[in-house]
Amino acid sequence: MKNLINKTLVSGAGLEAVVLRLPIGLILAAHGGQKLFAWFGGYGLDGTGQWMASVGLTPGFAIALLAGSAEFFGGVALMLGLLTRPAAMVNALTMLVALFWVHWGQGFFLDTHGIEYALALLSATTALIFIGGGQYSLDALIVLEAKDE
């Protein structure tokens, strides 16, 4: 069990992890806030759920709840560096679904709702799966506290 915790939390990364975690976490949390709470001009769970169902992601409300929660809570976790790898993994999966289910076939660029943005977020979250939260994260603090016990 301790080996699994170490593989999940330990990371040799430095500031590069922070530089990636903070903006990506902020972007994801903001998008999740749109889906869950109708913040920042979003439609909330009901509106997002209706839209999700309209593009074939059913049941729409449940999918909106899952995607919004992954983005919002996962984004906050990424900013804090808390369970960085699992948060990144959940968001990478969310972006993979968005990329292929929603944006594929719309072209490449953002102005046509193409894959560009989802691909960038997928790439960043996938990178965080590999590099972890780094030494400036709550993950590192948890590992440090666990060693003291």
Contact map, one row per residue, 1 for C-alpha under 8 A:
11111000000000000000000000000000000000000000000000000000000000000000000000000000000000000000000000000000000000000000000000000000000000000000000000000
11111100000000000000000000000000000000000000000000000000000000000000000000000000000000000000000000000000000000000000000000000000000000000000000000000
11111110000000000000000000000000000000000000000000000000000000000000000000000000000000000000000000000000000000000000000000000000000000000000000000000
11111111000000000000000000000000000000000000000000000000000000000000000000000000000000000000000000000000000000000000000000000000000000000000000000000
11111111110000000000000000000000000000000000000000000000000000000000000000000000000000000000000000000000000000000000000000000000000000000000000000000
01111111110000000000000000000000000000000000000000000000000000000000000000000000000000000000000000000000000000000000000000000000000000000000001000000
00111111110000000000000000000000000000000000000000000000000000000000000000000000000000000000000000000000000000000000000000000000000000000000000000000
00011111110000000000000000000000000000000000000000000000000000000000000000000000001011000000000000000000000000000000000000000000000100000000000000000
00001111111000000000000000000000000000000000000000000000000000000000000000000000001110000000000000000000000000000000000000000000000110000011011000000
00001111111100000000000000000000000000000000000000000000000000000000000000000000000000000000000000000000000000000000000000000000000111000011001000000
00000000111110000000000000000000000000000000000000000000000000000000000000000000000000000000000000000000000000000000000000000000001111100001000000000
00000000011111000000000000000000000000000000000000000000000000000000000000000000000000000000000000000000000000000000000000000000001001100000000000000
00000000001111111000000000000000000000000000000000000000000000000000000000000000000000000000000000000000000000000000000000000000001111100000000000000
00000000000111111100000000000000000000000000000000000000000000000000000000000000000000000000000000000000000000000000000000000000000001110000000000000
00000000000011111110000000000000000000000000000000000000000000000000000000000000000000000000000000000000000000000000000000000000000001110000000000000
00000000000011111111000000000000000000000000000000000000000000000000000000000000000000000000000000000000000000000000000000000000000000000000000000000
00000000000011111111100000000000000000000000000000000000000000000000000000000000000000000000000000000000000000000000000000000001001111000000000000000
00000000000001111111110000000000000000000000000000000000000000000000000000000010000000000000000000000000000000000000000000000000000011011000000000000
00000000000000111111111000000000000000000000000000000000000000000000000000000000000000000000000000000000000000000000000000000000000000000000000000000
00000000000000011111111100000000000000000000000000000000000000000000000000000000000000000000000000000000000000000000000000010001000000000000000000000
00000000000000001111111110000000000000000000000000000000000000000000000000000110100000000000000000000000000000000000000000000001000010000000000000000
00000000000000000111111111000000000000000000000000000000000000000000000000000111000000000000000000000000000000000000000000000000000000000000000000000
00000000000000000011111111100000000000000000000000000000000000000000000000000010000000000000000000000000000000000000000000000000000000000000000000000
00000000000000000001111111110000000000000000000000000000000000000000000000100110000000000000000000000000000000000000000010011000000000000000000000000
00000000000000000000111111111000000000000000000000000000000000000000000001111110000000000000000000000000000000000000000000000000000000000000000000000
00000000000000000000011111111100000000000000000000000000000000000000000000110010000000000000000000000000000000000000000000000000000000000000000000000
00000000000000000000001111111110000000000000000000000000000000000000000000100000000000000000000000000000000000000000000000000000000000000000000000000
00000000000000000000000111111111000000000000000000000000000000000000001101100000000000000000000000000000000000000000000000000000000000000000000000000
00000000000000000000000011111111100000000000000000000000000000000000001111110000000000000000000000000000000000000000000000000000000000000000000000000
00000000000000000000000001111111110000110000000000000000000000000000001100000000000000000000000000000000000000000000000000000000000000000000000000000
00000000000000000000000000111111111000000000000000000000000000000001001100000000000000000000000000000000000000000000000000000000000000000000000000000
00000000000000000000000000011111111100000000000000000000000000000011111110000000000000000000000000000000000000000000000000000000000000000000000000000
00000000000000000000000000001111111111110101000000000000000000000001000100000000000000000000000000000000000000000000000000000000000000000000000000000
00000000000000000000000000000111111111111111000000000000000000000001000000000000000000000000000000000000000000000000000000000000000000000000000000000
00000000000000000000000000000011111111100111100100000000000000011011000000000000000000000000000000000000000000000000000000000000000000000000000000000
00000000000000000000000000000001111111100001100000000000000000011001100000000000000000000000000000000000000000000000000000000000000000000000000000000
00000000000000000000000000000000111111100111100000000000000000000000000000000000000000000000000000000000000000000000000000000000000000000000000000000
00000000000000000000000000000000111111111111100000000000000000000000000000000000000000000000000000000000000000000000000000000000000000000000000000000
00000000000000000000000000000100111111111111000000000000000000000000000000000000000000000000000000000000000000000000000000000000000000000000000000000
00000000000000000000000000000100110001111100000000000000000000000000000000000000000000000000000000000000000000000000000000000000000000000000000000000
00000000000000000000000000000000010001111110000000000000000000000000000000000000000000000000000000000000000000000000000000000000000000000000000000000
00000000000000000000000000000000111011111111000000000000000000000000000000000000000000000000000000000000000000000000000000000000000000000000000000000
00000000000000000000000000000000011011101111111100000000000000000000000000000000000000000000000000000000000000000000000000000000000000000000000000000
00000000000000000000000000000000111111100111111100000000000000000000000000000000000000000000000000000000000000000000000000000000000000000000000000000
00000000000000000000000000000000001111000011111110000000000010011000000000000000000000000000000000000000000000000000000000000000000000000000000000000
00000000000000000000000000000000000000000011111111000000000010000000000000000000000000000000000000000000000000000000000000000000000000000000000000000
00000000000000000000000000000000000000000011111111100000000000000000000000000000000000000000000000000000000000000000000000000000000000000000000000000
00000000000000000000000000000000001000000011111111110000000110010000000000000000000000000000000000000000000000000000000000000000000000000000000000000
00000000000000000000000000000000000000000000111111111000001111111000000000000000000000000000000000000000000000000000000000000000000000000000000000000
00000000000000000000000000000000000000000000011111111100000110000000000000000000000000000000000000000000000000000000000000000000000000000000000000000
00000000000000000000000000000000000000000000001111111110000100000000000000000000000000000000000000000000000000000000000000000000000000000000000000000
00000000000000000000000000000000000000000000000111111111111110110000000000000000000000000000000000000000000000000000000000000000000000000000000000000
00000000000000000000000000000000000000000000000011111111111110000000000000000000000000000000000000000000000000000000000000000000000000000000000000000
00000000000000000000000000000000000000000000000001111111100100000000000000000000000000000000000000000000000000000000000000000000000000000000000000000
00000000000000000000000000000000000000000000000000111111100000000000000000000000000000000000000000000100000000000000000000000000000000000000000000000
00000000000000000000000000000000000000000000000000011111110000000000000000000000000000000000000000000000000000000000000000000000000000000000000000000
00000000000000000000000000000000000000000000000000011111111100100000000000000000000000000000000000000000000000000000000000000000000000000000000000000
00000000000000000000000000000000000000000000000000011001111111100000000000000000000000000000000000000000000000000000000000000000000000000000000000000
00000000000000000000000000000000000000000000000010011000111111100000000000000000000000000000000000000000000000000000000000000000000000000000000000000
00000000000000000000000000000000000000000000000111111100111111110000000000000000000000000000000000000000000000000000000000000000000000000000000000000
00000000000000000000000000000000000000000000110111011000011111111000000000000000000000000000000000000000000000000000000000000000000000000000000000000
00000000000000000000000000000000000000000000000010000000011111111100000000000000000000000000000000000000000000000000000000000000000000000000000000000
00000000000000000000000000000000000000000000000010010000111111111110000000000000000000000000000000000000000000000000000000000000000000000000000000000
00000000000000000000000000000000001100000000100110010000000111111111000000000000000000000000000000000000000000000000000000000000000000000000000000000
00000000000000000000000000000000001100000000100010000000000011111111100000000000000000000000000000000000000000000000000000000000000000000000000000000
00000000000000000000000000000000000000000000000000000000000001111111110000000000000000000000000000000000000000000000000000000000000000000000000000000
00000000000000000000000000000001001000000000000000000000000000111111111000000000000000000000010000000000000000000000000000000000000000000000000000000
00000000000000000000000000000011111100000000000000000000000000011111111100000000000000000000000000000000000000000000000000000000000000000000000000000
00000000000000000000000000000001000100000000000000000000000000001111111111000000000000000000000000000000000000000000000000000000000000000000000000000
00000000000000000000000000000001000000000000000000000000000000000111111111100000000000100110010000000000000000000000000000000000000000000000000000000
00000000000000000000000000011111000000000000000000000000000000000011111111100000000000000010010000000000000000000000000000000000000000000000000000000
00000000000000000000000000011111100000000000000000000000000000000001111111110000000000000000000000000000000000000000000000000000000000000000000000000
00000000000000000000000000001001000000000000000000000000000000000000111111111000000000000000000000000000000000000000000000000000000000000000000000000
00000000000000000000000010011000000000000000000000000000000000000000111111111100000000110110000000000000000000000000000000000000000000000000000000000
00000000000000000000000111111000000000000000000000000000000000000000011111111110000000100000000000000000000000000000000000000000000000000000000000000
00000000000000000000000011001000000000000000000000000000000000000000000111111111000000000000000000000000000000000000000000000000000000000000000000000
00000000000000000000000010000000000000000000000000000000000000000000000011111111111100100000000000000000000000000000000000000000000000000000000000000
00000000000000000000110110000000000000000000000000000000000000000000000001111111111100110000000000000000000000000000000000000000000010000000000000000
00000000000000000100111111000000000000000000000000000000000000000000000000111111110000000000000000000000000000000000000000000000000000000000000000000
00000000000000000000010000000000000000000000000000000000000000000000000000011111110000000000000000000000000000000000000000000000000000001100000000000
00000000000000000000100000000000000000000000000000000000000000000000000000001111111100000000000000000000000000000000000000000000000011011110000000000
00000000000000000000000000000000000000000000000000000000000000000000000000001111111100000000000000000000000000000000000000000000000010001110000000000
00000001100000000000000000000000000000000000000000000000000000000000000000001100111111100000000000000000000000000000000000000000000010000110000000000
00000000100000000000000000000000000000000000000000000000000000000000000000001100111111110000000000000000000000000000000000000001100110000010000000000
00000001100000000000000000000000000000000000000000000000000000000000000000000000001111111000000000000000000000000000000000000001110110000000000000000
00000001000000000000000000000000000000000000000000000000000000000000000000000000001111111100000000000000000000000000000000000000100000000000000000000
00000000000000000000000000000000000000000000000000000000000000000000010001101100001111111110000000000000000000000000000000000000000000000000000000000
00000000000000000000000000000000000000000000000000000000000000000000000001000100000111111111000000000000000000000000000000001101100000000000000000000
00000000000000000000000000000000000000000000000000000000000000000000000000000000000011111111100000000000000000000000000000001100100000000000000000000
00000000000000000000000000000000000000000000000000000000000000000000010001000000000001111111110000000000000000000000000000000000000000000000000000000
00000000000000000000000000000000000000000000000000000000000000000000011001000000000000111111111000000000000000000000000001001000000000000000000000000
00000000000000000000000000000000000000000000000000000000000000000000000000000000000000011111111100000000000000000000000011101100000000000000000000000
00000000000000000000000000000000000000000000000000000000000000000000000000000000000000001111111110000000000000000000000001000000000000000000000000000
00000000000000000000000000000000000000000000000000000000000000000010011000000000000000000111111111000000000000000000000000000000000000000000000000000
00000000000000000000000000000000000000000000000000000000000000000000000000000000000000000011111111100000000000000000011011000000000000000000000000000
00000000000000000000000000000000000000000000000000000000000000000000000000000000000000000001111111110000000000000000011001000000000000000000000000000
00000000000000000000000000000000000000000000000000000000000000000000000000000000000000000000111111111100000000000000000000000000000000000000000000000
00000000000000000000000000000000000000000000000000000000000000000000000000000000000000000000011111111110000000000000010000000000000000000000000000000
00000000000000000000000000000000000000000000000000000000000000000000000000000000000000000000001111111111000000000010011000000000000000000000000000000
00000000000000000000000000000000000000000000000000000000000000000000000000000000000000000000000111111111000000000000000000000000000000000000000000000
00000000000000000000000000000000000000000000000000000000000000000000000000000000000000000000000011111111000000000000000000000000000000000000000000000
00000000000000000000000000000000000000000000000000000010000000000000000000000000000000000000000011111111000000000000000000000000000000000000000000000
00000000000000000000000000000000000000000000000000000000000000000000000000000000000000000000000001111111111000001110010000000000000000000000000000000
00000000000000000000000000000000000000000000000000000000000000000000000000000000000000000000000000111111111000000110000000000000000000000000000000000
00000000000000000000000000000000000000000000000000000000000000000000000000000000000000000000000000000011111000000100000000000000000000000000000000000
00000000000000000000000000000000000000000000000000000000000000000000000000000000000000000000000000000011111100011110000000000000000000000000000000000
00000000000000000000000000000000000000000000000000000000000000000000000000000000000000000000000000000011111110011110000000000000000000000000000000000
00000000000000000000000000000000000000000000000000000000000000000000000000000000000000000000000000000000011111011111000000000000000000000000000000000
00000000000000000000000000000000000000000000000000000000000000000000000000000000000000000000000000000000001111111111100000000000000000000000000000000
00000000000000000000000000000000000000000000000000000000000000000000000000000000000000000000000000000000000111111111100000000000000000000000000000000
00000000000000000000000000000000000000000000000000000000000000000000000000000000000000000000000000000000000011111100000000000000000000000000000000000
00000000000000000000000000000000000000000000000000000000000000000000000000000000000000000000000000000000011111111100000000000000000000000000000000000
00000000000000000000000000000000000000000000000000000000000000000000000000000000000000000000000000000010011111111110000000000000000000000000000000000
00000000000000000000000000000000000000000000000000000000000000000000000000000000000000000000000000000011111111111111100000000000000000000000000000000
00000000000000000000000000000000000000000000000000000000000000000000000000000000000000000000000000100011011111001111111000000000000000000000000000000
00000000000000000000000000000000000000000000000000000000000000000000000000000000000000000000000000000000000111000111111100000000000000000000000000000
00000000000000000000000000000000000000000000000000000000000000000000000000000000000000000000000000000000000011000111111110000000000000000000000000000
00000000000000000000000000000000000000000000000000000000000000000000000000000000000000000000001101100010000000000011111111000000000000000000000000000
00000000000000000000000000000000000000000000000000000000000000000000000000000000000000000000001100100000000000000011111111100000000000000000000000000
00000000000000000000000000000000000000000000000000000000000000000000000000000000000000000000000000000000000000000001111111110000000000000000000000000
00000000000000000000000100000000000000000000000000000000000000000000000000000000000000000001001000000000000000000000111111111000000000000000000000000
00000000000000000000000000000000000000000000000000000000000000000000000000000000000000000011101100000000000000000000011111111100000000000000000000000
00000000000000000000000000000000000000000000000000000000000000000000000000000000000000000001000000000000000000000000001111111110000000000000000000000
00000000000000000001000100000000000000000000000000000000000000000000000000000000000000000000000000000000000000000000000111111111000000000000000000000
00000000000000000000000100000000000000000000000000000000000000000000000000000000000000011011000000000000000000000000000011111111100000000000000000000
00000000000000000000000000000000000000000000000000000000000000000000000000000000000000011001000000000000000000000000000001111111110000000000000000000
00000000000000000000000000000000000000000000000000000000000000000000000000000000000000000000000000000000000000000000000000111111111000000000000000000
00000000000000001001100000000000000000000000000000000000000000000000000000000000000110010000000000000000000000000000000000011111111110000000000000000
00000000000000000000000000000000000000000000000000000000000000000000000000000000000111011000000000000000000000000000000000001111111100000000000000000
00000000000000000000000000000000000000000000000000000000000000000000000000000000000010000000000000000000000000000000000000000111111100000000000000000
00000000001110001000000000000000000000000000000000000000000000000000000000000000000000000000000000000000000000000000000000000011111111000000000000000
00000001111010001000000000000000000000000000000000000000000000000000000000000000000110000000000000000000000000000000000000000001111111000000000000000
00000000111010001100100000000000000000000000000000000000000000000000000000000100111110000000000000000000000000000000000000000001001111111111000000000
00000000011111101100000000000000000000000000000000000000000000000000000000000000100000000000000000000000000000000000000000000000001111111011000000000
00000000001111100000000000000000000000000000000000000000000000000000000000000000000000000000000000000000000000000000000000000000000011111011000000000
00000000000001100100000000000000000000000000000000000000000000000000000000000000100000000000000000000000000000000000000000000000000011111101000000000
00000000000000000100000000000000000000000000000000000000000000000000000000000001110000000000000000000000000000000000000000000000000011111111100000000
00000000000000000000000000000000000000000000000000000000000000000000000000000001111000000000000000000000000000000000000000000000000010011111110000000
00000000110000000000000000000000000000000000000000000000000000000000000000000000111100000000000000000000000000000000000000000000000011101111111000000
00000000111000000000000000000000000000000000000000000000000000000000000000000000000000000000000000000000000000000000000000000000000011111111111100000
00000000000000000000000000000000000000000000000000000000000000000000000000000000000000000000000000000000000000000000000000000000000000001111111110000
00000000100000000000000000000000000000000000000000000000000000000000000000000000000000000000000000000000000000000000000000000000000000000111111111000
00000100110000000000000000000000000000000000000000000000000000000000000000000000000000000000000000000000000000000000000000000000000000000011111111100
00000000000000000000000000000000000000000000000000000000000000000000000000000000000000000000000000000000000000000000000000000000000000000001111111110
00000000000000000000000000000000000000000000000000000000000000000000000000000000000000000000000000000000000000000000000000000000000000000000111111111
00000000000000000000000000000000000000000000000000000000000000000000000000000000000000000000000000000000000000000000000000000000000000000000011111111
00000000000000000000000000000000000000000000000000000000000000000000000000000000000000000000000000000000000000000000000000000000000000000000001111111
00000000000000000000000000000000000000000000000000000000000000000000000000000000000000000000000000000000000000000000000000000000000000000000000111111
00000000000000000000000000000000000000000000000000000000000000000000000000000000000000000000000000000000000000000000000000000000000000000000000011111
